[in-house]
Amino acid sequence: MKALCTFLLIIPLILSGCKAKKPLIENIPVMEQTVANQPVTNFSDQSTWLLGYFTREQISQVPHSEWYQKGYDEYQFNTEAVNKLTEISKDNLIIKIVMGTWCPDSRREVPRFMRILDLWKFQMENVTFIGVDNAKLSPAREYEKLDIQRVPTFIFYKNNIEAGRIIEVPVTSLEQDIINILNKE
């Protein structure tokens, strides 16, 4: 009798345990519609990712323009810190921005950072964008040497020597962190 009860309990478990279930939604579209009929991109979809070296123009175009322009326009920067930043020399300064277009932190911080660079009148030819996948890997040459753990990472080089980084989120604010990095002796 015990064997029969055990058998009857095990059969349903075996039949339901490792069975692959059919997904409820077969094909999730990249573009979904919001209430206001505004398109919203599924940035976890790999087809939207920018990998390796890319340009500012690429993140300013659809589908990335929907988060980039909004973040750029809405950023409330610290005027006093931006004024201090304009007093700092940009000579021999290079910035590398490592980001994932799939990453909410990157989509929040990079447009803000770009607004600060524009207010500072920083030359875009001295900015390198590097896109990574969600494993923080990139096909960009020499990427492994950057030791990226989290994104976005903003790396500042003075005279080709790393001066400092802002990793994922600023300590105080983007503009103040830039000042702190560049004023380090």
C-alpha positions as CSV (number, residue, x, y, z in Angstrom):
1,M,0.0,0.0,0.0
2,K,2.8,2.4,0.9
3,A,4.5,1.6,-2.4
4,L,1.3,2.4,-4.3
5,C,0.9,5.7,-2.5
6,T,4.5,6.7,-3.2
7,F,4.1,5.7,-6.8
8,L,1.0,7.8,-7.2
9,L,2.7,10.8,-5.6
10,I,5.9,10.5,-7.8
11,I,4.1,10.2,-11.2
12,P,2.7,13.7,-11.2
13,L,6.0,15.1,-10.2
14,I,7.8,13.3,-13.0
15,L,5.3,14.4,-15.5
16,S,5.4,18.1,-14.6
17,G,9.0,18.5,-13.3
18,C,11.4,18.9,-16.3
19,K,9.0,19.5,-19.0
20,A,9.7,22.5,-21.2
21,K,6.7,24.8,-21.2
22,K,5.6,26.7,-24.2
23,P,6.0,30.4,-23.7
24,L,2.9,32.5,-23.3
25,I,4.2,35.0,-25.8
26,E,5.9,33.4,-28.8
27,N,7.6,36.5,-30.2
28,I,8.1,39.6,-28.1
29,P,8.2,42.6,-30.4
30,V,11.1,45.0,-30.1
31,M,8.7,48.0,-30.2
32,E,5.9,48.0,-27.7
33,Q,3.1,50.6,-27.5
34,T,2.5,52.7,-24.4
35,V,-0.8,54.3,-23.5
36,A,0.1,57.5,-25.3
37,N,1.1,55.5,-28.5
38,Q,4.7,56.4,-27.9
39,P,7.1,53.7,-29.0
40,V,9.2,52.2,-26.3
41,T,12.1,50.0,-27.2
42,N,13.0,46.8,-25.4
43,F,16.7,47.6,-24.8
44,S,17.3,44.1,-23.4
45,D,16.8,43.0,-27.1
46,Q,20.4,42.4,-28.4
47,S,19.5,43.8,-31.8
48,T,19.4,47.3,-30.2
49,W,22.8,47.1,-28.5
50,L,25.8,49.2,-29.7
51,L,28.9,47.2,-29.3
52,G,32.5,48.2,-29.7
53,Y,33.4,51.7,-30.8
54,F,30.5,53.9,-31.8
55,T,29.8,57.6,-32.1
56,R,27.7,60.2,-30.4
57,E,25.6,60.3,-33.5
58,Q,24.6,56.7,-33.1
59,I,23.2,57.2,-29.7
60,S,21.4,60.3,-30.9
61,Q,19.4,58.2,-33.5
62,V,16.4,55.9,-33.1
63,P,16.0,53.8,-31.0
64,H,18.5,55.4,-28.6
65,S,17.4,58.9,-29.2
66,E,14.2,58.2,-27.1
67,W,16.3,57.9,-23.9
68,Y,19.3,60.0,-24.9
69,Q,17.5,63.2,-25.8
70,K,15.2,63.1,-22.8
71,G,18.0,62.5,-20.4
72,Y,20.1,65.2,-22.0
73,D,17.3,67.8,-22.0
74,E,16.0,67.1,-18.5
75,Y,19.3,67.0,-16.6
76,Q,19.4,69.7,-13.9
77,F,23.1,70.4,-13.6
78,N,24.8,72.2,-10.8
79,T,25.6,75.7,-12.3
80,E,28.3,76.5,-9.7
81,A,30.1,73.2,-10.4
82,V,29.8,73.7,-14.2
83,N,31.2,77.2,-13.9
84,K,34.2,75.8,-11.9
85,L,34.6,73.1,-14.6
86,T,35.0,75.7,-17.3
87,E,38.0,77.0,-15.5
88,I,39.8,73.7,-15.8
89,S,42.1,73.1,-18.8
90,K,41.0,70.6,-21.4
91,D,44.5,70.4,-22.9
92,N,45.8,66.9,-23.3
93,L,42.6,65.4,-21.8
94,I,40.9,62.3,-23.3
95,I,37.7,60.7,-22.0
96,K,36.6,57.1,-22.6
97,I,33.0,56.3,-22.0
98,V,32.3,52.6,-21.6
99,M,28.5,51.8,-21.5
100,G,25.8,49.4,-22.3
101,T,22.8,50.7,-24.2
102,W,20.9,47.9,-22.5
103,C,21.8,49.3,-19.1
104,P,19.5,51.7,-17.3
105,D,22.4,53.4,-15.4
106,S,24.1,54.0,-18.8
107,R,20.9,55.3,-20.3
108,R,20.5,57.7,-17.3
109,E,24.1,58.9,-16.8
110,V,25.6,59.2,-20.4
111,P,23.1,61.8,-21.6
112,R,23.8,63.9,-18.5
113,F,27.5,63.5,-18.9
114,M,27.2,64.6,-22.5
115,R,25.3,67.7,-21.5
116,I,28.1,68.6,-19.1
117,L,30.7,68.1,-21.8
118,D,28.7,70.4,-24.1
119,L,28.5,73.1,-21.4
120,W,32.2,72.7,-20.9
121,K,32.7,72.9,-24.7
122,F,34.7,69.8,-24.6
123,Q,35.9,68.6,-28.1
124,M,34.1,65.4,-29.1
125,E,37.1,64.1,-31.0
126,N,38.7,63.6,-27.6
127,V,35.8,61.3,-26.5
128,T,35.7,57.6,-27.2
129,F,32.5,55.6,-26.8
130,I,32.8,51.9,-26.2
131,G,29.7,49.7,-26.1
132,V,29.6,46.5,-24.1
133,D,27.2,43.6,-23.9
134,N,25.5,42.5,-20.7
135,A,28.5,40.4,-19.7
136,K,30.6,43.6,-19.9
137,L,32.4,42.4,-23.0
138,S,33.3,44.4,-26.1
139,P,35.0,43.8,-29.4
140,A,36.9,47.0,-29.1
141,R,40.7,46.6,-29.3
142,E,42.5,46.8,-26.0
143,Y,39.2,46.7,-24.2
144,E,40.5,44.0,-21.7
145,K,43.1,46.5,-20.4
146,L,40.4,48.9,-19.2
147,D,39.2,46.5,-16.4
148,I,35.6,47.4,-16.6
149,Q,33.4,45.9,-13.8
150,R,30.3,48.1,-14.0
151,V,28.8,50.5,-16.5
152,P,28.8,53.2,-17.3
153,T,32.4,53.9,-16.6
154,F,33.9,57.3,-17.5
155,I,37.7,57.2,-17.7
156,F,39.7,60.4,-17.7
157,Y,43.3,60.5,-19.2
158,K,45.6,63.5,-18.7
159,N,48.7,63.4,-20.9
160,N,47.8,59.7,-21.7
161,I,47.8,58.7,-18.0
162,E,44.6,57.7,-16.3
163,A,43.6,60.5,-13.9
164,G,40.5,58.8,-12.5
165,R,37.1,57.2,-13.2
166,I,33.4,57.7,-12.5
167,I,32.0,54.2,-12.1
168,E,28.2,53.6,-12.6
169,V,27.0,56.5,-10.5
170,P,28.7,59.7,-9.4
171,V,29.8,60.1,-5.8
172,T,28.5,63.7,-5.5
173,S,27.4,64.8,-9.0
174,L,28.9,64.1,-12.4
175,E,30.2,67.7,-12.7
176,Q,31.7,67.8,-9.2
177,D,33.2,64.3,-9.7
178,I,34.9,65.5,-12.9
179,I,36.3,68.5,-11.1
180,N,37.6,66.3,-8.2
181,I,39.3,63.9,-10.6
182,L,40.9,66.6,-12.7
183,N,42.1,68.8,-9.8
184,K,43.8,65.8,-8.1
185,E,47.5,66.5,-7.6
